[in-house]
Amino acid sequence: MFCKHYDVDPNHVDFQGVVDGLYYPFYFEWARHAYMAESLGLELEEEFKQGRIHMLLEFTLKFKKSLKADDKVVVTCQPQKNEKRSRVNFFQQILVNDVVYAEAVFTATCLINGRPSVPAGLAEVIA
């Protein structure tokens, strides 16, 4: 499983001393984009320049524990097959010391000439 390590940004911490819930998707996004680039060679800006528009369609997010200012997190990314051929699910978790703090499933597609699709390299991984 693909993993990226991050330190919690102190600017993401709210008045209660925990990471504001709106920032969790950013950590997931950073890891997902890193997975696309590092594991599949898909640089999203370059993909866009080539007319391939990668986009999220929906996500579900479950909070398990609250992140705090000094936490060092591991964010995972595992692509999974979606019931629709033109979509892919990314199962992701945020962990601190091997404990799940949040998990999410992001459903995505790629518009190629206006039609939804899954890029070949990603389709091979989830097949």
C-alpha positions as CSV (number, residue, x, y, z in Angstrom):
1,M,0.0,0.0,0.0
2,F,1.2,3.5,-0.9
3,C,2.1,5.7,2.1
4,K,3.2,9.3,2.6
5,H,4.4,10.9,5.8
6,Y,3.4,14.3,6.9
7,D,3.7,16.5,10.0
8,V,0.4,18.1,11.0
9,D,0.5,21.8,10.0
10,P,0.0,23.9,13.2
11,N,-2.1,26.3,11.1
12,H,-4.7,23.5,10.7
13,V,-5.3,23.3,14.4
14,D,-8.5,25.0,15.7
15,F,-9.3,26.7,19.0
16,Q,-9.9,23.3,20.6
17,G,-6.3,22.2,20.0
18,V,-7.3,19.6,17.3
19,V,-7.1,19.7,13.5
20,D,-10.2,21.3,12.0
21,G,-12.1,18.6,10.1
22,L,-12.0,20.6,6.9
23,Y,-8.3,19.9,6.6
24,Y,-8.4,16.1,6.6
25,P,-9.3,16.0,2.8
26,F,-6.2,18.0,2.1
27,Y,-3.9,15.3,3.6
28,F,-5.8,12.7,1.7
29,E,-5.4,14.7,-1.5
30,W,-1.7,15.2,-1.1
31,A,-1.2,11.5,-0.7
32,R,-3.5,10.6,-3.6
33,H,-1.8,13.0,-5.9
34,A,1.6,11.7,-4.8
35,Y,0.4,8.1,-5.5
36,M,-0.7,9.1,-9.0
37,A,2.7,10.7,-9.7
38,E,5.1,8.4,-7.9
39,S,3.4,5.0,-8.5
40,L,1.7,5.6,-11.9
41,G,3.7,8.4,-13.5
42,L,0.6,10.6,-13.8
43,E,1.4,14.2,-13.1
44,L,-2.0,15.8,-12.9
45,E,-0.9,19.2,-14.3
46,E,0.6,17.6,-17.3
47,E,-2.4,15.3,-17.7
48,F,-4.6,18.5,-17.8
49,K,-2.3,20.0,-20.4
50,Q,-2.8,16.9,-22.5
51,G,-6.6,17.3,-22.3
52,R,-7.2,14.6,-19.6
53,I,-9.2,16.1,-16.7
54,H,-8.9,14.0,-13.5
55,M,-11.8,14.8,-11.1
56,L,-13.4,13.6,-7.9
57,L,-17.0,12.7,-8.1
58,E,-17.7,12.0,-4.4
59,F,-16.2,10.9,-1.1
60,T,-17.1,9.5,2.3
61,L,-15.0,10.4,5.3
62,K,-15.1,8.8,8.7
63,F,-13.4,10.5,11.7
64,K,-12.1,8.0,14.3
65,K,-9.8,10.2,16.5
66,S,-8.7,13.8,16.5
67,L,-5.4,14.9,15.1
68,K,-3.3,17.3,17.2
69,A,-0.7,19.8,16.4
70,D,2.4,17.7,16.9
71,D,1.1,14.5,15.3
72,K,3.2,12.8,12.6
73,V,0.8,11.1,10.3
74,V,1.0,8.4,7.7
75,V,-1.6,8.8,4.9
76,T,-2.3,5.7,2.8
77,C,-3.7,5.4,-0.7
78,Q,-5.1,2.1,-2.2
79,P,-6.9,2.2,-5.5
80,Q,-9.9,-0.1,-5.8
81,K,-12.3,-1.1,-8.5
82,N,-15.6,0.8,-8.6
83,E,-18.9,-0.9,-9.8
84,K,-18.8,1.5,-12.8
85,R,-16.0,0.9,-15.3
86,S,-15.4,4.6,-15.8
87,R,-14.6,5.2,-12.2
88,V,-12.1,4.3,-9.6
89,N,-12.2,4.3,-5.8
90,F,-9.3,5.4,-3.6
91,F,-9.4,3.9,-0.2
92,Q,-7.4,6.1,2.2
93,Q,-6.5,6.2,5.9
94,I,-4.7,8.7,8.1
95,L,-2.7,6.9,10.8
96,V,-0.8,8.0,13.8
97,N,1.5,5.4,15.4
98,D,-0.4,2.7,13.4
99,V,-3.8,3.8,14.8
100,V,-6.5,4.9,12.3
101,Y,-7.6,8.5,12.9
102,A,-9.7,8.8,9.7
103,E,-10.6,6.8,6.7
104,A,-12.2,7.8,3.4
105,V,-13.2,6.5,0.0
106,F,-12.8,9.0,-2.9
107,T,-14.5,8.1,-6.2
108,A,-12.8,9.6,-9.2
109,T,-12.8,9.6,-13.0
110,C,-10.9,11.1,-15.8
111,L,-12.5,13.0,-18.7
112,I,-10.9,12.2,-22.0
113,N,-12.4,14.0,-24.9
114,G,-15.4,14.7,-22.6
115,R,-16.0,11.0,-21.8
116,P,-15.4,9.5,-18.3
117,S,-12.7,6.9,-18.2
118,V,-10.0,5.4,-16.0
119,P,-6.4,5.9,-17.3
120,A,-4.8,2.7,-18.6
121,G,-2.0,2.5,-15.9
122,L,-4.6,2.9,-13.2
123,A,-7.0,0.4,-14.8
124,E,-4.2,-2.2,-14.8
125,V,-3.6,-1.7,-11.1
126,I,-7.3,-2.2,-10.2
127,A,-8.0,-5.1,-12.6
